[in-house]
């Protein structure tokens, strides 16, 4: 039988776990939390002021949700680019819009993953517990995709190193 201390030590020794427990993952979580607050604030503002004249209320909510998700995604992308992965240089010729497209795609896959895992686990756990597990798993997935794809470390080519 593996003792809890040994199990924890083995888990923390795994390369993926080491990366996820690194400072960058903490920053990623802070940005995600700020995005949640932005999402809620924009949703409230859109529902009560911006789209107030739209009826029926379900249509107004659709517009409000779209705006809230868009603004929160832009917020998260900007902060992740400028703070979480600020040490990563962009590939020359790759526009910020292409990078945002990668980020948005990773977010949507993470959202679909969270939805599917919640639905799957809700048969075994309370729905809030299932959703919490799904959020943790989807966040780890989202971090990994953004770490290794959207904001991946780019090695300078020989030609770039020669230029002053």
C-alpha positions as CSV (number, residue, x, y, z in Angstrom):
1,X,0.0,0.0,0.0
2,X,1.3,3.5,-0.9
3,X,1.3,5.9,2.0
4,X,-0.3,9.3,1.3
5,X,3.0,11.1,1.6
6,X,4.6,8.9,-1.1
7,X,1.5,9.1,-3.3
8,X,1.7,13.0,-3.1
9,X,5.4,13.0,-3.7
10,X,5.0,10.7,-6.8
11,X,2.1,12.9,-8.1
12,X,4.2,16.1,-7.7
13,X,7.1,14.4,-9.4
14,X,5.2,14.0,-12.7
15,X,6.3,16.6,-15.3
16,X,2.7,17.7,-16.1
17,X,1.8,18.2,-12.5
18,X,5.1,20.1,-11.9
19,X,4.1,22.4,-14.8
20,X,0.6,22.9,-13.5
21,X,1.7,23.7,-10.0
22,X,4.2,26.3,-11.3
23,X,3.6,30.0,-10.8
24,X,2.3,30.3,-14.4
25,X,-0.7,28.1,-13.6
26,X,-1.5,30.3,-10.6
27,X,-1.5,33.4,-12.9
28,X,-3.7,31.5,-15.3
29,X,-6.2,30.9,-12.5
30,X,-6.1,34.6,-11.4
31,X,-6.8,35.6,-15.0
32,X,-9.7,33.1,-15.2
33,X,-11.1,34.5,-11.9
34,X,-10.9,38.1,-13.3
35,X,-12.6,36.9,-16.5
36,X,-15.5,35.5,-14.4
37,X,-16.0,38.8,-12.7
38,X,-15.8,40.6,-16.1
39,X,-18.4,38.1,-17.5
40,X,-20.8,38.7,-14.7
41,X,-20.4,42.5,-14.8
42,X,-20.9,42.7,-18.6
43,X,-23.9,40.3,-18.4
44,X,-25.6,42.4,-15.8
45,X,-24.8,45.7,-17.7
46,X,-26.1,44.2,-21.0
47,X,-29.3,42.7,-19.5
48,X,-30.2,45.9,-17.5
49,X,-29.0,48.7,-19.8
50,X,-27.5,47.8,-23.2
51,X,-30.1,45.4,-24.5
52,X,-33.0,46.4,-22.2
53,X,-35.3,47.2,-25.0
54,X,-35.0,43.7,-26.6
55,X,-38.0,41.5,-26.1
56,X,-38.6,38.6,-25.4
57,X,-36.3,38.3,-22.3
58,X,-34.9,35.0,-23.6
59,X,-33.6,36.8,-26.8
60,X,-32.2,39.6,-24.6
61,X,-30.3,37.0,-22.5
62,X,-28.9,35.4,-25.7
63,X,-27.4,38.8,-26.8
64,X,-26.2,39.6,-23.3
65,X,-24.5,36.2,-22.9
66,X,-22.8,36.6,-26.3
67,X,-21.4,40.0,-25.4
68,X,-20.4,38.9,-21.8
69,X,-18.5,35.8,-23.1
70,X,-16.8,37.8,-25.9
71,X,-15.7,40.6,-23.5
72,X,-14.5,38.1,-20.9
73,X,-12.6,36.0,-23.5
74,X,-10.9,39.2,-24.8
75,X,-10.1,40.2,-21.2
76,X,-8.6,36.7,-20.5
77,X,-6.6,36.6,-23.7
78,X,-5.1,40.0,-23.1
79,X,-4.1,39.4,-19.5
80,X,-2.8,35.9,-20.3
81,X,-0.7,37.3,-23.2
82,X,0.6,40.3,-21.2
83,X,1.0,38.7,-17.8
84,X,0.8,34.8,-17.7
85,X,2.9,34.3,-20.8
86,X,4.6,37.7,-21.2
87,X,8.0,36.0,-21.5
88,X,7.0,34.2,-24.6
89,X,7.8,36.0,-27.9
90,X,5.4,35.7,-30.8
91,X,6.4,34.2,-34.1
92,X,7.2,36.9,-36.6
93,X,4.3,37.4,-39.1
94,X,1.8,35.8,-36.7
95,X,-0.9,38.3,-36.0
96,X,-2.5,38.9,-32.6
97,X,-5.8,37.9,-34.3
98,X,-4.4,34.5,-35.3
99,X,-3.2,34.0,-31.7
100,X,-6.6,35.1,-30.4
101,X,-8.2,32.6,-32.7
102,X,-6.1,29.8,-31.2
103,X,-7.0,31.0,-27.7
104,X,-10.7,31.2,-28.4
105,X,-10.6,27.7,-30.0
106,X,-8.9,26.3,-26.9
107,X,-11.5,28.0,-24.7
108,X,-14.4,26.5,-26.6
109,X,-12.9,23.0,-26.5
110,X,-12.5,23.5,-22.8
111,X,-16.1,24.6,-22.4
112,X,-17.3,21.6,-24.4
113,X,-15.1,19.4,-22.3
114,X,-16.5,20.9,-19.1
115,X,-20.0,20.4,-20.3
116,X,-19.4,16.7,-21.3
117,X,-17.6,15.8,-18.1
118,X,-20.3,17.5,-15.9
119,X,-23.0,15.6,-17.7
120,X,-21.1,12.3,-17.4
121,X,-20.2,12.7,-13.7
122,X,-23.6,14.1,-12.6
123,X,-24.9,10.5,-12.7
124,X,-22.4,9.6,-10.0
125,X,-22.0,12.8,-7.9
126,X,-24.1,15.8,-7.0
127,X,-24.2,18.1,-10.0
128,X,-22.2,20.9,-8.3
129,X,-19.4,18.4,-7.4
130,X,-19.5,17.0,-10.9
131,X,-19.2,20.5,-12.3
132,X,-16.3,21.4,-9.9
133,X,-14.4,18.3,-11.1
134,X,-15.1,19.2,-14.7
135,X,-13.9,22.8,-14.2
136,X,-10.6,21.6,-12.7
137,X,-10.1,19.1,-15.5
138,X,-11.1,21.6,-18.2
139,X,-8.9,24.3,-16.7
140,X,-5.9,22.0,-16.7
141,X,-6.6,21.1,-20.3
142,X,-7.1,24.7,-21.3
143,X,-3.8,25.7,-19.6
144,X,-1.9,22.9,-21.3
145,X,-3.3,23.8,-24.8
146,X,-2.5,27.5,-24.3
147,X,0.9,26.7,-22.8
148,X,2.0,24.4,-25.6
149,X,0.1,25.8,-28.6
150,X,-1.3,29.4,-28.3
151,X,1.6,30.9,-26.3
152,X,4.3,28.2,-27.0
153,X,7.9,29.1,-26.5
154,X,9.4,30.0,-29.9
155,X,13.1,29.3,-30.5
156,X,14.9,31.9,-32.6
157,X,16.1,30.7,-36.0
158,X,19.8,31.1,-36.9
159,X,18.9,34.1,-39.1
160,X,17.1,35.8,-36.2
161,X,20.0,35.2,-33.9
162,X,22.5,36.8,-36.3
163,X,20.4,40.0,-36.7
164,X,21.4,42.8,-34.3
